């Protein structure tokens, strides 16, 4: 961690490069960060609010909160797995901590998430959803989501270097995990084994800490918050340990 602080200027430069590369060939650039969640929300509104008719008041707000979280989590995971191979020349030439690359991708994901909160506020206003003071808790929610995502990214990024099939496999697993996480449906709509699987999905716990201040207008209960904090710290500790154990071999495989 202290090594990363010493190289904070490099991390910042990598974040800036990540953001520029992502939107280099885009006609509207950063606006996609705000437009893409809105388009997904409209799709969910049509499919799940009208066709399946889940009884959720202010469904656009419910769905958009889930979409923002999921976009940050899934895109950061994929970017982390590609970050080491994508910076192979730097890894082989510069004596820098290898973790700066997945860390920079997750930080760039946080920047995108913050930009994406702008349309969320607009949707809250358009739907006349009450703007609660609990929105001030969002930085804590984002911090927990960042710790959890970074832990997963640190765990998976060396595996993606050693085994190229991991990227494809994780892509499939993320799709499965998306349907196992109540992004666009209420967990109360599930019963039996499906309810139990979703209930004990660790991603769901982090999602609800993010959604509670936005949709329900409340700070997550202390019991739920402590569980989510434990999950996030455990993911970060496991990811950091696994990355450190394998970091010396990374330059020989990229």
N, C-alpha and C positions, 0 to 999 in steps of 0.2 A: 504493500500500500504506500509506504514512504517512497519507494522507487517511482511509483506513478505520480506522486506529488512533485518529485524532482523534475519529471518530464511533462509537467502540466502544459507547457507551451507547445510541445509536440502533440499532446492530446487535443488541444484547442485547434491546432493547424489541421489535424486529421479530421476533426468534426467539421470544420469549414469546408475542407475538400469533399467530404462525404456529402454534404448538403448541396454543393455546387454540381458534383457529378450526377447526383440523383435527378436533378432537374435541368441538366445542361441542354438537352434536346427537346425540352417541353416548351410549348408555346406560351403557356400561362404560368409556368414555374411553380412557386410555392402555393399558388391558388389551388393546385391539385390537392394539397394537404387538407384544405378545407372543403373542396368540392367532392372529393371521392367518398368521404364518410356520409355526406348528404345524399349522394346517389344511392349508396348501399342502403341507407335508411329508408329511402323511397321504395326500393325493391322489397325490403322487409315489411314496410307498411302495407303494400299491396298483397303480398303473399301471405303473411302471417296475421295481419289484422283483419283482412277482408275474407280470405279464403278459409283459413283455419280458425279465425275469430277467437283469439285468446282474449279473455276479459281483463285487459290491462288499460287503465285510464292513461291518457297522454302517451300513447304507444310510441310516437316518434321520439320522445325524450328518452324513454326506456331503451329503445333499440339503439339510438345514437350513442348513449353512454356505453353500451356494450361494444359497439363497433369501434369507438375511439380506443377503448382499452385493448381490444383484440388486435387492431391494426398495429398499435405500438408493440405489443408483445410478439406477435408472429413475425412482423417485418424486422424487428430487432434481432430475433433468433436467427432468421435466415441470413441477415447481413453479417451477424457475428460469425457464422460458420464460413462465410465467404471472405471474411476480412483478412485472414492469415495468408491464404493463397493469393489474394488480391494485392497484398503488400510484400510479396516474396522477395523482391529486390532489396527493399528496405530491411527486411528481416535478416538477409544474408550479409548486408554491408554495414549496418549500424548496430552498435552494441547497446540496444535499448530494450527495456522490458517488453516481452512479447505481448503482455496483457494490454498494452496501450491500444492495440488495434481493435479487439472486441469491445473494450471500454469506450473507445471513441464512437463506434457504431451505435452503441446503446445510448450514449449521450446525444447523438444526432437524432435518434428516435425520440428522445425526450423533447428536443426542440420542435420536432414535427408535431408531437402531441400537444404542446402548448399552443402552437398555431391552430391546431384543429379544435381547440376549445372555443375559438371565436364563433364558428357556426353553431356550436352547442348553446352559447349564450343567446344567439339570435333565435334559435328554435325555442328556447325557454320563453323568450319574449313573445314570439309569434303565437305560440300555443297558450299563452297566458299562464304558464306554469310558474308557481310562486318562486321567486328568487330568495332562497333562505340564506341566513348567515352561515349555515353549514358549508357553503361553497368555499369559505375560507379554510376549510379543512383539506381541500383538494391537494395542496402541496405535500401534505403528509401521505395522502393516498398515492400520489405520483411517486414519492420516494420509496414507498413499500413496493409498488409495481416495478420500479427501476431496480431495486435490490434483487427481487425475485427473477426478473428477466436477465439481469447481468449474471446471476448465478447459473442460470440455464445456458446462457451464451458461453460462459467460460468453460462449462462442462462439455458442451457440444463442439466448440470450435476446434480443439485439437483432434477430436475424433474425425471431423470433416477433412482434416489434413491427412491423417493416417489411412482413412478409408473413404474414398471418394463417393461410395454409394450412400454414405450417411446423409448427405444433403437431400438426396431423393427420398430416402426413407423417412427422414424427419418431415419433409413436405407432406407426405401422406399422413403421418401421425398428427401433424398440426390440423389437417382437415378433419380427421376423426375427433381430435380434441375440441375443435370448434363446435361440433354438434353435441359434445358431452358437456359443454359449458353453456349456461343459460343466458346467452347473449340476446336472443330474439324471442325467447319463450320463458314463461315463469316456471320456476322449479315446482310450484304447486300443481302444475298441469301433468306432472309425471307421477307414476305410481309403481309400487313393487321394486323390482331389481333396478329399473332405470332410475328411479328416484334415489336409491342408495348410491348408485355409481356417481351420479351428478353431485349428490350431497357431499361425498368424500373426495371430489375432484379438487386438488389444491388450488388450481387456477380459479375456480369458482370463488374461493375465499378472498383472493386478491381482487377479483372483479367486483365483489359486493362492497368491499371497502372503498373502491373507486365510485361505484354507482350510488351508494347510500346518500352522500352529500348532494348529488345532482338530482336524482329522481325522487328519493324519499324525503329529502330535506332534513336529514339527521346525521349526526356523527355516529359512526358505527359503534355498537355496544362494546364495552370494554372487554367482555369475554371473547367476542368475535375478533376484535382488534388485536388482542394478545395472541390468538391462534394464527392470524394472518402475519403478524410480526415474527412469530416463531417459524412459520413456513418460509418467509422471505429470508430470514437470517440463516436458516438451515440450507436453503438453496444456494445462497451466496457463499457460505462456508464450504460446502461440498464442491461447488464449482471452482472456487479459488484453490482449494487443495488439489483437485484433479488437474487443474491447469498448471499449477506449480510443479507437480510431479512429472508432467509430460513436456514442459516448455523447452527443456534442453534439446529434445529430439526434433522439435518443430522445424528448425532451419534445414535439416537434412531431408525433409519430406515435401516441403513446399515447392 
